[in-house]
């Protein structure tokens, strides 16, 4: 078993050496990757900073001469990513550990993001108590706040670094007891206001013999699913909740970027897509809603989340965008429309009930959708079991991989 430690030995040799010793005392091999630029390491690493720079297509002297910290950190992150990918592919990496400040965190987590899901990844960081999304992105990276700066060894840093090192040993030495079955895997998107429908669809699919992975459509959730589709982990997609596109278009806080809906289309992955929660744009607490939207139809979902109803004009534009995305699909694709409501809040009697907005969405989709995309319309709302069963059965027809397949 081998643990890779990624860090800048020009500033963190003492601390990285300590972590290495803790892990080696447990009988594991350690491979140290030096990503430091400015100075020399206090001990010889297994992969030198010069080798890391070369893996990024540059050289260490150039990075030193240019003296641009941001560029150097970016380059060493790219190089470290290439190094750890190669170590993993060669069977010489069972887990990766990083420790340091923001620069070290940027480099080490760039390396961690280059590894497959499931490989243990742990970052001891001074920035772990803040917004870690830029470092974690959509990966399974564990962040441990260092409390004090990772600068020298003392009673606090020794304990925290030891905890991290031993945690890595535990993850590497103990193979998770994860049941794996030869079943087609379906990725499904869900939001609070589409939960009953997704749960019903998931149950139908699992009864047909599929494994399901549900993603919370909060921006990172949608991006995570896209990544797994690209990696071939997901065999088919039930994209019930495309709400992230509303945030992308209007300026909400849970957007997944303009590439959302691209992965399945480009890889030819069978997909059934719907319009879940396109009736809303997400913001934080009510007082965080931009001034320009204060007179719109707002719904306080909880103290931390405020929802805003999309207008007919916005819905029409969303319909055109989604149709264009689906038209680009290279595999079997269906669009499923729940004609009686796209979320819990848009059914009759609820705060976002606005038939004119939903009709604008549906009409734009019908107008712009190519004939190659199957259009499925159901006289039910998105959380109705009739709709759930219909979309599950439609996807099963495309995949034919569940127990119900001939």
PLY file of the C-alpha trace (Angstrom):
ply
format ascii 1.0
element vertex 406
property float x
property float y
property float z
element edge 405
property int vertex1
property int vertex2
end_header
0.00 0.00 0.00
1.31 3.43 -0.88
0.23 6.92 0.17
1.25 9.89 -1.94
1.84 13.20 -0.15
1.71 16.31 -2.32
3.20 19.49 -0.88
5.68 22.32 -1.21
8.87 21.12 0.42
10.52 24.52 0.16
8.19 25.74 2.93
6.62 22.59 4.45
9.42 20.02 4.61
9.21 19.62 8.37
5.47 19.09 8.45
5.37 16.82 5.38
8.27 14.80 6.74
6.40 14.34 10.00
3.27 13.10 8.18
5.44 10.75 6.12
7.01 9.28 9.27
3.61 8.71 10.91
2.38 6.80 7.87
5.58 4.79 7.45
5.44 3.83 11.14
2.17 2.09 10.29
3.92 -0.04 7.69
2.82 1.77 4.53
5.00 3.15 1.77
5.01 6.89 1.18
5.76 8.70 -2.07
6.41 12.44 -1.60
5.72 14.76 -4.53
7.44 18.14 -4.17
5.49 21.03 -5.69
7.60 23.84 -4.24
8.99 26.51 -6.55
10.89 29.13 -4.59
13.43 27.22 -2.50
15.04 23.85 -2.01
13.58 20.91 -0.04
15.04 19.88 3.28
14.90 16.22 2.24
14.89 14.49 -1.12
11.39 13.80 -2.46
10.41 10.83 -4.56
9.22 13.16 -7.32
11.10 16.44 -7.51
9.71 19.90 -8.15
11.57 19.94 -11.45
9.77 16.76 -12.51
6.43 18.24 -11.49
7.10 21.38 -13.52
8.13 19.28 -16.53
4.88 17.30 -16.26
3.08 20.63 -16.67
5.02 21.42 -19.83
7.34 23.98 -18.29
10.51 24.00 -16.21
11.32 25.04 -12.68
13.82 27.74 -13.60
11.27 29.45 -15.82
8.73 29.50 -13.01
11.33 30.92 -10.63
12.49 33.61 -13.05
9.00 34.77 -13.89
8.16 35.06 -10.18
4.40 35.06 -10.77
2.98 33.17 -7.81
-0.43 32.57 -9.34
1.01 31.19 -12.58
3.46 29.01 -10.65
0.73 27.55 -8.44
-1.41 26.80 -11.49
1.46 25.13 -13.31
2.53 23.04 -10.33
-1.09 21.99 -9.78
-1.27 20.79 -13.37
2.04 19.00 -13.03
1.08 17.37 -9.74
-2.17 16.19 -11.31
-0.26 14.55 -14.15
2.17 12.91 -11.71
-0.48 11.43 -9.43
-2.56 10.21 -12.38
0.46 8.30 -13.65
1.22 6.90 -10.19
-2.38 5.73 -9.86
-2.44 4.19 -13.32
0.75 2.29 -12.51
-0.69 0.97 -9.25
1.62 3.04 -7.05
-1.03 5.21 -5.38
-3.70 4.03 -2.96
-4.46 7.41 -1.39
-3.28 11.01 -1.49
-2.67 13.45 1.37
-1.97 17.17 1.25
-1.27 19.80 3.89
-0.66 23.52 3.87
-2.10 26.96 3.20
-4.03 28.25 0.23
-1.23 27.69 -2.27
-0.54 24.15 -1.09
-4.27 23.50 -1.00
-4.71 24.69 -4.56
-1.89 22.47 -5.83
-2.71 19.34 -3.82
-6.45 19.43 -4.52
-5.77 19.92 -8.25
-3.86 16.64 -8.03
-6.67 14.99 -6.06
-9.29 16.07 -8.60
-7.33 14.19 -11.27
-8.02 10.88 -9.53
-11.09 8.65 -9.84
-13.91 8.75 -7.33
-13.31 6.41 -4.42
-9.56 6.92 -4.15
-8.97 8.32 -0.62
-8.20 12.05 -0.74
-7.55 14.16 2.37
-6.43 17.79 2.55
-5.26 19.39 5.81
-5.73 23.08 5.10
-5.83 26.51 6.68
-8.76 27.39 4.42
-10.88 24.31 5.16
-13.32 26.20 7.39
-14.31 28.60 4.61
-15.69 28.20 1.10
-13.95 25.07 -0.18
-15.92 24.68 -3.42
-13.04 26.00 -5.60
-10.79 23.29 -4.16
-13.23 20.38 -3.91
-15.39 21.15 -6.96
-17.30 17.91 -7.62
-14.75 15.48 -6.17
-14.80 13.31 -3.04
-12.09 15.30 -1.24
-12.13 15.37 2.56
-11.06 18.73 4.00
-9.62 18.95 7.53
-9.21 22.39 9.06
-5.69 22.80 10.45
-6.84 25.30 13.13
-3.34 26.81 13.35
-1.19 27.57 10.34
0.74 24.60 9.01
3.99 26.22 10.06
6.25 24.30 12.39
5.51 21.40 14.69
3.90 21.96 18.08
1.39 20.20 20.29
-1.50 21.30 18.07
-0.06 20.74 14.61
1.48 17.40 15.59
-1.91 16.13 16.74
-3.83 17.36 13.72
-1.27 16.14 11.21
-1.08 12.79 13.03
-4.86 12.47 12.92
-4.84 13.17 9.20
-2.02 10.74 8.51
-3.67 7.97 10.53
-7.02 8.68 8.88
-5.34 8.20 5.52
-3.80 4.94 6.74
-7.23 3.76 7.85
-8.83 4.61 4.51
-6.08 2.94 2.50
-5.76 -0.22 4.59
-9.47 -0.92 4.96
-11.27 -1.76 1.76
-14.87 -0.50 2.01
-17.47 -3.24 2.11
-19.35 -1.87 -0.87
-21.75 -4.17 -2.64
-21.20 -4.13 -6.37
-23.63 -5.73 -8.75
-23.61 -6.03 -12.50
-26.55 -3.70 -13.00
-26.94 -0.75 -15.35
-26.47 2.46 -13.38
-28.90 5.36 -13.83
-28.07 8.91 -12.77
-31.10 10.88 -11.54
-31.38 14.56 -10.60
-33.54 15.69 -7.68
-34.54 18.84 -5.81
-36.65 19.20 -2.69
-39.67 20.15 -4.78
-39.28 17.12 -7.07
-38.41 14.60 -4.36
-41.65 12.52 -4.34
-41.53 12.04 -8.10
-37.85 11.14 -8.12
-38.30 8.68 -5.27
-41.13 6.99 -7.14
-39.14 6.85 -10.38
-36.13 5.45 -8.53
-38.27 2.71 -6.99
-39.67 1.79 -10.40
-36.20 1.61 -11.93
-34.77 -0.45 -9.09
-37.69 -2.86 -9.39
-36.73 -3.22 -13.06
-33.18 -4.18 -12.10
-31.26 -0.91 -12.24
-28.92 0.69 -9.74
-29.60 4.39 -9.24
-27.44 7.31 -8.13
-29.37 10.46 -7.18
-27.75 13.89 -7.50
-28.98 17.01 -5.71
-29.42 19.61 -8.45
-27.56 22.37 -6.59
-24.97 23.23 -9.22
-22.21 20.97 -7.97
-24.64 18.05 -8.07
-25.38 18.56 -11.74
-21.70 18.98 -12.54
-20.85 15.81 -10.59
-23.35 13.82 -12.64
-21.96 15.25 -15.87
-18.45 14.17 -14.80
-19.57 10.64 -14.01
-21.35 10.38 -17.36
-18.13 11.40 -19.10
-16.19 8.78 -17.11
-18.63 6.04 -18.10
-19.74 5.36 -14.53
-23.35 6.16 -15.43
-25.03 4.05 -18.12
-28.24 6.04 -18.50
-29.71 9.31 -17.26
-33.09 10.23 -15.83
-32.57 13.99 -15.71
-35.80 14.84 -13.94
-34.64 18.14 -12.40
-33.01 20.59 -14.79
-33.54 23.58 -12.49
-29.84 24.51 -12.59
-30.45 25.97 -16.04
-32.89 28.50 -14.55
-30.14 29.73 -12.25
-27.65 29.78 -15.12
-29.98 31.89 -17.26
-31.34 34.32 -14.68
-28.42 34.60 -12.27
-29.28 32.35 -9.33
-26.77 30.83 -6.95
-27.17 27.15 -7.92
-26.11 27.15 -11.56
-24.13 24.25 -12.99
-22.58 26.15 -15.89
-23.40 26.27 -19.60
-22.15 22.70 -20.16
-25.03 21.24 -18.18
-26.84 18.62 -20.34
-23.81 18.20 -22.62
-22.25 14.98 -21.29
-25.05 12.55 -22.12
-25.57 14.20 -25.49
-21.90 13.94 -26.44
-21.34 10.39 -25.16
-24.54 8.96 -26.62
-25.76 7.95 -23.17
-29.49 7.08 -23.19
-31.42 9.83 -21.44
-34.88 10.93 -20.47
-34.90 14.62 -19.58
-37.64 16.61 -17.90
-38.24 20.15 -16.70
-38.23 19.73 -12.94
-38.13 22.96 -10.93
-37.66 25.22 -13.95
-40.31 27.33 -12.25
-37.71 28.72 -9.85
-34.43 30.55 -9.45
-32.48 30.08 -6.21
-31.03 32.74 -3.94
-29.78 32.76 -0.36
-31.56 34.49 2.55
-34.35 36.83 1.51
-32.24 39.94 2.04
-29.65 38.56 -0.40
-32.05 38.64 -3.37
-30.76 41.27 -5.84
-32.65 44.56 -5.76
-33.83 44.12 -9.34
-35.81 41.03 -8.30
-37.35 42.25 -5.05
-40.78 42.86 -6.63
-40.92 39.39 -8.21
-42.88 36.41 -6.87
-40.61 35.18 -4.05
-41.02 32.14 -1.82
-38.99 31.72 1.36
-38.13 28.02 1.27
-36.18 28.24 4.54
-34.06 30.95 6.26
-31.14 30.18 3.96
-32.98 29.69 0.65
-35.30 32.06 -1.20
-36.94 30.97 -4.46
-38.09 33.26 -7.28
-40.72 32.29 -9.86
-39.52 32.31 -13.45
-41.46 34.50 -15.87
-43.07 33.35 -19.14
-40.27 35.08 -21.05
-37.60 33.28 -19.04
-39.42 29.98 -19.39
-39.61 30.39 -23.16
-35.87 31.01 -23.31
-35.23 27.98 -21.08
-37.32 25.86 -23.41
-35.26 26.93 -26.40
-31.96 26.25 -24.59
-32.96 22.79 -23.42
-34.33 21.84 -26.83
-31.03 22.82 -28.46
-29.11 20.76 -25.91
-31.25 17.69 -26.54
-31.13 18.14 -30.31
-27.37 17.66 -30.09
-27.73 14.22 -28.51
-26.03 11.31 -30.24
-27.91 8.63 -28.30
-31.56 7.82 -27.61
-33.20 10.83 -26.00
-36.66 11.72 -24.76
-38.12 14.90 -23.32
-40.88 14.29 -20.76
-43.33 17.07 -19.92
-45.49 16.96 -16.76
-48.31 19.18 -18.00
-49.90 19.77 -14.57
-46.86 21.26 -12.87
-43.06 21.15 -12.92
-42.61 21.22 -9.12
-44.50 21.07 -5.84
-44.86 24.85 -5.96
-46.24 25.17 -9.49
-49.34 23.01 -9.08
-52.72 24.65 -8.69
-53.14 26.37 -5.34
-49.40 26.77 -4.65
-47.26 29.91 -4.70
-45.70 29.37 -8.13
-48.83 28.24 -9.95
-48.58 30.16 -13.24
-50.01 28.23 -16.21
-48.92 30.95 -18.62
-45.27 30.46 -17.61
-45.43 26.68 -17.86
-47.21 26.94 -21.21
-44.45 29.23 -22.51
-41.89 26.62 -21.46
-43.77 23.75 -23.07
-44.50 25.62 -26.31
-40.86 26.66 -26.73
-39.77 23.06 -26.24
-42.30 21.74 -28.74
-41.34 24.39 -31.28
-37.58 23.90 -31.12
-37.29 20.17 -30.47
-36.10 18.05 -33.40
-38.07 15.01 -34.52
-35.19 12.76 -33.44
-36.00 13.53 -29.80
-38.99 11.62 -28.48
-41.57 13.91 -26.87
-43.53 12.40 -24.00
-46.37 14.44 -22.52
-48.23 13.35 -19.39
-51.38 14.91 -17.92
-49.93 14.86 -14.41
-47.57 16.91 -12.27
-43.93 15.99 -11.89
-44.49 14.32 -8.51
-47.36 12.12 -9.68
-46.61 8.40 -9.79
-48.07 8.23 -13.30
-45.34 10.55 -14.51
-42.66 8.70 -12.54
-43.69 5.37 -14.01
-43.83 6.78 -17.54
-40.31 8.21 -17.48
-38.87 5.09 -15.86
-40.47 2.85 -18.49
-39.32 5.15 -21.30
-35.73 4.96 -20.13
-35.98 1.18 -19.73
-37.08 0.92 -23.36
-33.90 2.74 -24.40
-31.51 0.78 -22.19
-33.10 -2.64 -22.10
-30.65 -3.54 -19.37
-32.81 -4.14 -16.33
-34.35 -7.42 -15.23
-37.39 -6.58 -17.34
-35.33 -6.50 -20.53
-35.91 -9.31 -23.03
0 1
1 2
2 3
3 4
4 5
5 6
6 7
7 8
8 9
9 10
10 11
11 12
12 13
13 14
14 15
15 16
16 17
17 18
18 19
19 20
20 21
21 22
22 23
23 24
24 25
25 26
26 27
27 28
28 29
29 30
30 31
31 32
32 33
33 34
34 35
35 36
36 37
37 38
38 39
39 40
40 41
41 42
42 43
43 44
44 45
45 46
46 47
47 48
48 49
49 50
50 51
51 52
52 53
53 54
54 55
55 56
56 57
57 58
58 59
59 60
60 61
61 62
62 63
63 64
64 65
65 66
66 67
67 68
68 69
69 70
70 71
71 72
72 73
73 74
74 75
75 76
76 77
77 78
78 79
79 80
80 81
81 82
82 83
83 84
84 85
85 86
86 87
87 88
88 89
89 90
90 91
91 92
92 93
93 94
94 95
95 96
96 97
97 98
98 99
99 100
100 101
101 102
102 103
103 104
104 105
105 106
106 107
107 108
108 109
109 110
110 111
111 112
112 113
113 114
114 115
115 116
116 117
117 118
118 119
119 120
120 121
121 122
122 123
123 124
124 125
125 126
126 127
127 128
128 129
129 130
130 131
131 132
132 133
133 134
134 135
135 136
136 137
137 138
138 139
139 140
140 141
141 142
142 143
143 144
144 145
145 146
146 147
147 148
148 149
149 150
150 151
151 152
152 153
153 154
154 155
155 156
156 157
157 158
158 159
159 160
160 161
161 162
162 163
163 164
164 165
165 166
166 167
167 168
168 169
169 170
170 171
171 172
172 173
173 174
174 175
175 176
176 177
177 178
178 179
179 180
180 181
181 182
182 183
183 184
184 185
185 186
186 187
187 188
188 189
189 190
190 191
191 192
192 193
193 194
194 195
195 196
196 197
197 198
198 199
199 200
200 201
201 202
202 203
203 204
204 205
205 206
206 207
207 208
208 209
209 210
210 211
211 212
212 213
213 214
214 215
215 216
216 217
217 218
218 219
219 220
220 221
221 222
222 223
223 224
224 225
225 226
226 227
227 228
228 229
229 230
230 231
231 232
232 233
233 234
234 235
235 236
236 237
237 238
238 239
239 240
240 241
241 242
242 243
243 244
244 245
245 246
246 247
247 248
248 249
249 250
250 251
251 252
252 253
253 254
254 255
255 256
256 257
257 258
258 259
259 260
260 261
261 262
262 263
263 264
264 265
265 266
266 267
267 268
268 269
269 270
270 271
271 272
272 273
273 274
274 275
275 276
276 277
277 278
278 279
279 280
280 281
281 282
282 283
283 284
284 285
285 286
286 287
287 288
288 289
289 290
290 291
291 292
292 293
293 294
294 295
295 296
296 297
297 298
298 299
299 300
300 301
301 302
302 303
303 304
304 305
305 306
306 307
307 308
308 309
309 310
310 311
311 312
312 313
313 314
314 315
315 316
316 317
317 318
318 319
319 320
320 321
321 322
322 323
323 324
324 325
325 326
326 327
327 328
328 329
329 330
330 331
331 332
332 333
333 334
334 335
335 336
336 337
337 338
338 339
339 340
340 341
341 342
342 343
343 344
344 345
345 346
346 347
347 348
348 349
349 350
350 351
351 352
352 353
353 354
354 355
355 356
356 357
357 358
358 359
359 360
360 361
361 362
362 363
363 364
364 365
365 366
366 367
367 368
368 369
369 370
370 371
371 372
372 373
373 374
374 375
375 376
376 377
377 378
378 379
379 380
380 381
381 382
382 383
383 384
384 385
385 386
386 387
387 388
388 389
389 390
390 391
391 392
392 393
393 394
394 395
395 396
396 397
397 398
398 399
399 400
400 401
401 402
402 403
403 404
404 405
